[in-house]
Amino acid sequence: MIIWPEYFNKNLSLSEGRKIPKEIAIKNPTINEITNALRKLKIQFTVEKDKSYPGKWYEHNGRIIVETDKNKLELLEEIAQKM
């Protein structure tokens, strides 16, 4: 499962890439904030810092690859709660 920082960005609309409700989203999330939340949840992950979100191909914010059986939206909300 691939997780992009844009999924948690309060400044983006749903059509721009945000996947969680604005109430739990944060402004300009970083890879480090997401990886810290994943560590708290004890979920294994791999970081790829040189990748770009398809909708913002010109920004290299990176992405995280997660191995889990959880539903993606549930996992994203759990991560957001920990950030």
HELIX and SHEET records of a PDB file:
HELIX    1   1 PRO A    5  PHE A    8  5                                   4    
HELIX    2   2 LEU A   14  GLU A   16  5                                   3    
HELIX    3   3 ILE A   31  LYS A   40  1                                  10    
HELIX    4   4 PRO A   54  LYS A   56  5                                   3    
HELIX    5   5 LYS A   72  LYS A   82  1                                  11    
SHEET    1   A 3 ILE A   2  ILE A   3  0                                        
SHEET    2   A 3 ARG A  63  VAL A  66 -1                                        
SHEET    3   A 3 PHE A  45  GLU A  48 -1                                        
END                                                                             
